[in-house]
């Protein structure tokens, strides 16, 4: 019989992150796009935007200050919220919570 085959080698590790300049800190972002059919560009005002950011923060398990809306366009309302966190672990946790909340 032929000898057992070995599993393929693991891919190489990614290169290390470059050093962070003084006064800055590394950040990771979680982005997704939502279509908010209950709004129009006119009705998606400052109060509605804050309420939506609060919902994203709650679903992602982060503070409101970590959520910004990077892009808003017509089509009902198409919005791309961005959650900025301080670690890859926190980004993965937020992404998993959001995935669960959106399914």
MMTF fields as JSON, N, C-alpha, C and O atoms, coordinates in Angstrom:
{
  "mmtfVersion": "1.0.0",
  "mmtfProducer": "UNKNOWN",
  "numBonds": 411,
  "numAtoms": 412,
  "numGroups": 103,
  "numChains": 1,
  "numModels": 1,
  "chainsPerModel": [1],
  "groupsPerChain": [103],
  "chainIdList": ["A"],
  "bondAtomList": [4, 2, 8, 6, 12, 10, 16, 14, 20, 18, 24, 22, 28, 26, 32, 30, 36, 34, 40, 38, 44, 42, 48, 46, 52, 50, 56, 54, 60, 58, 64, 62, 68, 66, 72, 70, 76, 74, 80, 78, 84, 82, 88, 86, 92, 90, 96, 94, 100, 98, 104, 102, 108, 106, 112, 110, 116, 114, 120, 118, 124, 122, 128, 126, 132, 130, 136, 134, 140, 138, 144, 142, 148, 146, 152, 150, 156, 154, 160, 158, 164, 162, 168, 166, 172, 170, 176, 174, 180, 178, 184, 182, 188, 186, 192, 190, 196, 194, 200, 198, 204, 202, 208, 206, 212, 210, 216, 214, 220, 218, 224, 222, 228, 226, 232, 230, 236, 234, 240, 238, 244, 242, 248, 246, 252, 250, 256, 254, 260, 258, 264, 262, 268, 266, 272, 270, 276, 274, 280, 278, 284, 282, 288, 286, 292, 290, 296, 294, 300, 298, 304, 302, 308, 306, 312, 310, 316, 314, 320, 318, 324, 322, 328, 326, 332, 330, 336, 334, 340, 338, 344, 342, 348, 346, 352, 350, 356, 354, 360, 358, 364, 362, 368, 366, 372, 370, 376, 374, 380, 378, 384, 382, 388, 386, 392, 390, 396, 394, 400, 398, 404, 402, 408, 406],
  "bondOrderList": [1, 1, 1, 1, 1, 1, 1, 1, 1, 1, 1, 1, 1, 1, 1, 1, 1, 1, 1, 1, 1, 1, 1, 1, 1, 1, 1, 1, 1, 1, 1, 1, 1, 1, 1, 1, 1, 1, 1, 1, 1, 1, 1, 1, 1, 1, 1, 1, 1, 1, 1, 1, 1, 1, 1, 1, 1, 1, 1, 1, 1, 1, 1, 1, 1, 1, 1, 1, 1, 1, 1, 1, 1, 1, 1, 1, 1, 1, 1, 1, 1, 1, 1, 1, 1, 1, 1, 1, 1, 1, 1, 1, 1, 1, 1, 1, 1, 1, 1, 1, 1, 1],
  "groupList": [{"groupName": "UNK", "atomNameList": ["N", "CA", "C", "O"], "elementList": ["N", "C", "C", "O"], "formalChargeList": [0, 0, 0, 0], "bondAtomList": [1, 0, 2, 1, 3, 2], "bondOrderList": [1, 1, 2], "singleLetterCode": "X", "chemCompType": "L-PEPTIDE LINKING"}],
  "groupTypeList": [0, 0, 0, 0, 0, 0, 0, 0, 0, 0, 0, 0, 0, 0, 0, 0, 0, 0, 0, 0, 0, 0, 0, 0, 0, 0, 0, 0, 0, 0, 0, 0, 0, 0, 0, 0, 0, 0, 0, 0, 0, 0, 0, 0, 0, 0, 0, 0, 0, 0, 0, 0, 0, 0, 0, 0, 0, 0, 0, 0, 0, 0, 0, 0, 0, 0, 0, 0, 0, 0, 0, 0, 0, 0, 0, 0, 0, 0, 0, 0, 0, 0, 0, 0, 0, 0, 0, 0, 0, 0, 0, 0, 0, 0, 0, 0, 0, 0, 0, 0, 0, 0, 0],
  "groupIdList": [1, 2, 3, 4, 5, 6, 7, 8, 9, 10, 11, 12, 13, 14, 15, 16, 17, 18, 19, 20, 21, 22, 23, 24, 25, 26, 27, 28, 29, 30, 31, 32, 33, 34, 35, 36, 37, 38, 39, 40, 41, 42, 43, 44, 45, 46, 47, 48, 49, 50, 51, 52, 53, 54, 55, 56, 57, 58, 59, 60, 61, 62, 63, 64, 65, 66, 67, 68, 69, 70, 71, 72, 73, 74, 75, 76, 77, 78, 79, 80, 81, 82, 83, 84, 85, 86, 87, 88, 89, 90, 91, 92, 93, 94, 95, 96, 97, 98, 99, 100, 101, 102, 103],
  "secStructList": [7, 7, 7, 7, 7, 7, 7, 7, 7, 7, 7, 7, 7, 7, 7, 7, 7, 7, 7, 7, 7, 6, 6, 7, 7, 7, 7, 3, 3, 3, 3, 3, 3, 3, 3, 7, 6, 6, 7, 7, 6, 6, 6, 1, 7, 2, 2, 2, 2, 2, 2, 2, 2, 2, 2, 2, 2, 2, 2, 2, 6, 1, 7, 4, 4, 4, 3, 3, 3, 3, 3, 3, 3, 3, 6, 6, 3, 3, 3, 3, 3, 3, 3, 3, 3, 1, 1, 2, 2, 2, 2, 2, 2, 2, 2, 2, 2, 2, 2, 2, 2, 6, 7],
  "xCoordList": [0.835, 0.0, 0.871, 1.997, 0.343, 1.131, 1.238, 0.361, 2.308, 2.457, 1.397, 0.937, 1.006, 0.006, 0.549, 1.736, -0.333, 0.119, 0.054, -0.77, 0.929, 0.962, -0.004, -0.248, -0.556, -1.419, -0.581, 0.632, -1.214, -0.449, 0.141, -0.42, 1.26, 1.868, 0.973, 0.202, 1.089, 0.329, 0.844, 2.028, -0.038, 0.443, 1.378, 1.29, 2.266, 3.188, 2.428, 1.359, 3.001, 2.39, 2.427, 3.371, 1.403, 1.446, 2.599, 3.043, 3.08, 4.184, 3.71, 2.518, 4.614, 4.202, 3.696, 4.108, 2.8, 2.29, 3.428, 4.291, 3.441, 4.472, 4.286, 3.186, 5.343, 5.199, 4.211, 4.068, 3.543, 2.572, 3.32, 4.136, 3.04, 3.687, 3.221, 2.08, 4.093, 3.693, 2.433, 2.279, 1.549, 0.307, -0.823, -1.962, -0.537, -1.544, -1.712, -0.846, -2.812, -3.006, -3.582, -4.305, -3.273, -3.815, -5.332, -5.867, -6.012, -7.465, -7.887, -7.235, -8.959, -9.557, -10.965, -11.612, -11.44, -12.784, -13.643, -13.175, -14.907, -15.929, -16.893, -17.479, -17.065, -17.94, -18.985, -18.722, -20.154, -21.184, -22.125, -22.067, -22.975, -23.926, -25.342, -25.65, -26.196, -27.604, -28.488, -28.157, -29.602, -30.636, -31.778, -32.4, -32.04, -33.074, -34.305, -34.433, -35.196, -36.336, -37.393, -38.278, -37.314, -38.311, -37.955, -38.74, -36.786, -36.34, -36.155, -36.008, -36.168, -35.694, -34.507, -34.244, -33.803, -32.694, -33.199, -32.507, -34.385, -34.931, -35.325, -35.153, -35.851, -36.296, -35.177, -35.338, -34.048, -32.916, -32.084, -30.937, -32.715, -32.126, -31.18, -30.901, -30.697, -29.721, -30.25, -29.511, -31.507, -32.084, -32.156, -31.837, -32.574, -32.655, -31.267, -31.084, -30.297, -28.915, -28.368, -27.716, -28.64, -28.172, -28.849, -28.199, -30.157, -30.888, -30.311, -30.151, -30.004, -29.429, -28.041, -27.726, -27.214, -25.885, -26.027, -25.255, -27.01, -27.249, -27.601, -27.126, -28.435, -28.817, -27.592, -27.417, -26.751, -25.539, -24.602, -24.03, -24.44, -23.568, -24.072, -23.287, -25.371, -25.946, -25.75, -25.341, -26.043, -25.901, -24.451, -24.166, -23.529, -22.111, -21.432, -20.278, -22.12, -21.534, -20.428, -19.453, -20.581, -19.568, -20.236, -21.463, -19.428, -19.946, -20.398, -19.89, -21.346, -21.858, -20.723, -20.742, -19.744, -18.636, -17.809, -17.082, -17.905, -17.145, -17.811, -17.216, -19.04, -19.81, -19.929, -20.35, -19.55, -19.779, -20.43, -20.32, -21.099, -21.733, -20.836, -20.749, -20.167, -19.18, -19.785, -19.202, -20.943, -21.526, -23.043, -23.564, -23.731, -25.196, -25.613, -25.14, -26.501, -26.98, -28.444, -28.988, -29.063, -30.474, -30.617, -29.646, -31.822, -32.16, -32.881, -32.417, -34.015, -34.538, -33.471, -33.353, -32.696, -31.447, -30.455, -30.707, -29.333, -28.256, -27.168, -26.647, -26.826, -25.873, -24.777, -25.029, -23.555, -22.421, -21.894, -21.147, -22.284, -21.718, -20.336, -20.046, -19.498, -18.152, -17.982, -18.22, -17.567, -17.259, -15.742, -15.105, -15.159, -13.718, -13.409, -13.918, -12.565, -12.192, -10.674, -9.973, -10.167, -8.728, -7.997, -6.81, -8.675, -7.977, -8.692, -9.881, -7.947, -8.533, -9.568, -10.589, -9.316, -10.259, -11.581, -12.652, -11.509, -12.727, -13.468, -14.699, -12.741, -13.378, -14.095, -15.225, -13.457, -14.075, -15.319, -16.337, -15.234, -16.381, -17.549, -18.689, -17.267, -18.324, -18.92, -20.138, -18.076, -18.571, -19.478, -20.515, -19.103, -19.924, -21.252, -22.293, -21.23, -22.482, -23.396, -24.605, -22.817, -23.618, -24.186, -25.341, -23.381, -23.868, -25.053, -26.05, -24.933, -26.028, -27.271, -28.393, -27.065, -28.191, -28.891, -30.071, -28.177, -28.733, -29.307, -29.806, -29.241, -29.765, -31.03, -31.619],
  "yCoordList": [-1.199, 0.0, 1.251, 1.231, 2.348, 3.59, 4.155, 3.928, 4.885, 5.476, 6.551, 7.166, 6.782, 7.828, 9.192, 9.479, 10.015, 11.348, 12.3, 12.152, 13.252, 14.265, 15.392, 15.658, 16.056, 17.208, 18.311, 18.366, 19.179, 20.261, 21.174, 21.308, 21.796, 22.692, 23.893, 24.316, 24.424, 25.626, 26.814, 26.876, 27.754, 28.953, 29.731, 29.62, 30.512, 31.279, 32.305, 32.779, 32.626, 33.63, 34.99, 35.288, 35.82, 37.153, 37.957, 37.692, 38.925, 39.734, 40.516, 40.797, 40.868, 41.635, 43.016, 43.573, 43.541, 44.894, 45.886, 45.69, 46.941, 47.964, 48.626, 48.61, 49.205, 49.853, 51.018, 51.678, 51.245, 52.33, 53.599, 53.588, 54.68, 55.952, 56.466, 56.226, 57.171, 57.732, 58.582, 59.344, 58.44, 59.198, 58.507, 58.97, 57.413, 56.661, 55.299, 54.859, 54.636, 53.276, 52.454, 52.99, 51.162, 50.342, 50.216, 50.276, 50.041, 49.91, 48.923, 48.812, 48.218, 47.286, 47.77, 48.345, 47.534, 47.976, 46.814, 45.9, 46.868, 45.933, 46.766, 47.724, 46.406, 47.146, 46.222, 45.042, 46.752, 46.022, 47.046, 48.229, 46.604, 47.502, 47.052, 45.861, 48.005, 47.735, 48.553, 49.685, 47.98, 48.717, 48.944, 47.994, 50.185, 50.545, 51.01, 52.188, 50.084, 50.382, 51.26, 51.778, 51.434, 52.266, 53.751, 54.589, 54.089, 55.48, 55.926, 55.116, 57.25, 57.884, 58.744, 58.907, 59.284, 60.176, 61.338, 61.766, 61.845, 62.978, 62.59, 63.384, 61.382, 60.989, 60.369, 60.193, 60.034, 59.481, 60.65, 60.86, 61.399, 62.617, 62.302, 61.136, 63.33, 63.153, 62.24, 61.398, 62.396, 61.548, 60.091, 59.184, 59.864, 58.494, 57.88, 56.693, 58.68, 58.178, 57.771, 56.736, 58.596, 58.251, 56.974, 56.099, 56.87, 55.66, 54.421, 53.374, 54.536, 53.412, 53.061, 51.883, 54.07, 53.817, 53.11, 52.202, 53.522, 52.871, 51.402, 50.539, 51.122, 49.74, 48.919, 47.79, 49.48, 48.776, 48.546, 47.464, 49.556, 49.41, 48.308, 47.488, 48.283, 47.247, 45.863, 44.923, 45.746, 44.456, 44.01, 42.816, 44.958, 44.618, 44.508, 44.085, 44.879, 44.793, 45.809, 45.532, 46.994, 48.044, 49.332, 49.43, 50.306, 51.612, 52.386, 52.169, 53.279, 54.111, 54.865, 55.02, 55.33, 56.102, 55.297, 55.878, 53.964, 53.108, 52.983, 52.435, 53.484, 53.312, 54.644, 55.649, 54.63, 55.789, 55.311, 54.137, 56.194, 55.864, 56.423, 57.638, 55.532, 56.002, 56.363, 57.146, 55.812, 56.068, 55.942, 54.971, 56.923, 56.905, 57.316, 58.325, 56.533, 56.87, 56.483, 55.726, 57.009, 56.718, 55.296, 54.684, 54.786, 53.433, 52.817, 51.825, 53.401, 53.444, 54.262, 55.456, 53.677, 54.269, 53.131, 52.126, 53.288, 52.305, 52.919, 53.988, 52.243, 52.804, 51.785, 50.583, 52.292, 51.445, 51.91, 52.886, 51.212, 51.555, 50.929, 49.884, 51.57, 51.079, 51.072, 52.08, 49.926, 49.812, 49.761, 48.902, 50.658, 50.681, 50.213, 50.763, 49.188, 48.615, 48.525, 48.772, 48.172, 48.22, 46.89, 46.815, 45.833, 44.559, 43.686, 43.858, 42.756, 41.808, 40.939, 40.586, 40.596, 39.775, 40.52, 39.938, 41.805, 42.597, 42.743, 42.727, 42.883, 42.988, 41.692, 41.721, 40.563, 39.262, 39.059, 38.559, 39.446, 39.313, 40.17, 39.707, 41.428, 42.315, 41.769, 41.788, 41.286, 40.744, 39.544, 39.42, 38.664, 37.49, 37.896, 37.332, 38.867, 39.328, 39.949, 39.719, 40.742, 41.365, 40.326, 40.422, 39.34, 38.278, 37.569, 37.292, 37.276, 36.596, 37.487, 37.009, 38.78, 39.705, 39.934, 40.282, 39.744, 40.033, 38.794, 38.896, 37.646, 36.436, 35.97, 34.969],
  "zCoordList": [0.0, 0.0, 0.0, 0.497, -0.563, -0.561, 0.85, 1.684, 1.115, 2.466, 2.681, 1.72, 3.936, 4.209, 3.805, 3.96, 3.292, 2.889, 4.081, 4.984, 4.051, 5.102, 4.754, 3.577, 5.765, 5.468, 4.818, 5.022, 4.047, 3.424, 4.484, 5.572, 4.18, 5.183, 5.449, 4.588, 6.635, 7.007, 6.212, 5.881, 5.905, 5.21, 6.121, 7.344, 5.537, 6.388, 7.223, 6.84, 8.352, 9.237, 8.549, 7.817, 8.779, 8.172, 8.754, 9.871, 8.01, 8.554, 9.768, 9.893, 10.654, 11.834, 11.419, 10.402, 12.23, 11.969, 12.148, 13.004, 11.356, 11.565, 12.921, 13.473, 13.459, 14.769, 14.701, 13.672, 15.815, 15.917, 16.31, 17.232, 15.61, 15.92, 17.274, 17.669, 17.988, 19.288, 19.154, 18.199, 20.112, 20.113, 19.366, 19.419, 18.673, 17.943, 18.597, 19.353, 18.312, 18.789, 17.643, 16.803, 17.598, 16.515, 16.661, 17.768, 15.529, 15.546, 14.473, 13.435, 14.716, 13.772, 13.504, 14.379, 12.283, 11.924, 11.467, 10.79, 11.851, 11.385, 10.552, 11.056, 9.27, 8.358, 7.775, 7.544, 7.539, 6.806, 6.198, 6.535, 5.321, 4.663, 4.98, 4.927, 5.307, 5.603, 4.683, 4.329, 4.304, 3.577, 4.559, 5.033, 4.853, 5.824, 5.053, 4.719, 4.779, 3.919, 4.585, 3.905, 5.889, 6.57, 6.508, 6.953, 5.965, 5.89, 4.454, 3.539, 4.283, 3.056, 3.479, 4.671, 2.513, 2.86, 3.722, 4.646, 3.43, 4.196, 5.608, 6.532, 5.798, 7.142, 7.975, 9.183, 7.352, 8.101, 8.627, 8.234, 9.533, 10.072, 11.231, 11.511, 11.893, 12.982, 14.084, 14.596, 14.45, 15.513, 15.057, 15.826, 13.809, 13.285, 13.175, 13.448, 12.777, 12.664, 14.033, 14.171, 15.036, 16.383, 16.868, 17.441, 16.635, 17.058, 16.357, 16.984, 15.075, 14.333, 14.882, 15.053, 15.156, 15.741, 17.092, 17.4, 17.898, 19.195, 18.997, 19.734, 17.998, 17.7, 17.282, 17.741, 16.417, 15.97, 17.15, 17.286, 18.004, 19.18, 20.097, 20.574, 20.344, 21.204, 20.584, 21.265, 19.296, 18.622, 18.568, 18.659, 18.421, 18.345, 19.689, 19.763, 20.752, 22.088, 22.311, 23.01, 21.709, 21.839, 22.314, 22.343, 22.682, 23.076, 21.845, 20.745, 22.032, 20.944, 20.249, 19.028, 21.011, 20.453, 19.46, 18.654, 19.502, 18.588, 17.222, 16.294, 17.086, 15.845, 15.113, 15.684, 13.845, 12.987, 11.71, 11.357, 11.023, 9.752, 8.659, 8.481, 7.925, 6.953, 5.617, 4.867, 5.303, 3.983, 4.082, 4.63, 3.553, 3.52, 2.12, 1.598, 1.509, 0.171, 0.02, 0.823, -1.009, -1.286, -1.807, -2.252, -1.747, -2.182, -0.992, -0.431, -0.604, 0.749, 1.455, 1.182, 2.342, 2.826, 2.911, 3.575, 2.243, 2.293, 3.155, 2.839, 4.242, 5.196, 5.482, 5.561, 5.635, 6.002, 7.351, 7.429, 8.415, 9.721, 9.881, 9.297, 10.667, 10.95, 12.461, 13.127, 12.998, 14.415, 14.535, 13.924, 15.304, 15.506, 16.921, 17.898, 17.015, 18.308, 18.401, 17.42, 19.582, 19.797, 19.662, 19.979, 19.199, 19.024, 18.0, 17.734, 17.437, 16.496, 17.203, 16.612, 18.447, 19.218, 19.388, 19.211, 19.73, 19.898, 18.568, 18.545, 17.472, 16.148, 15.804, 15.317, 16.047, 15.758, 16.619, 16.14, 17.879, 18.782, 18.304, 18.278, 17.921, 17.43, 16.142, 15.966, 15.242, 13.967, 14.197, 13.547, 15.107, 15.396, 16.022, 15.683, 16.93, 17.554, 16.506, 16.518, 15.594, 14.545, 13.594, 13.18, 13.251, 12.358, 12.986, 12.32, 14.279, 14.98, 15.045, 14.877, 15.288, 15.411, 14.074, 14.046, 12.973, 11.649, 10.95, 9.829, 11.591, 10.931, 11.613, 11.205]
}
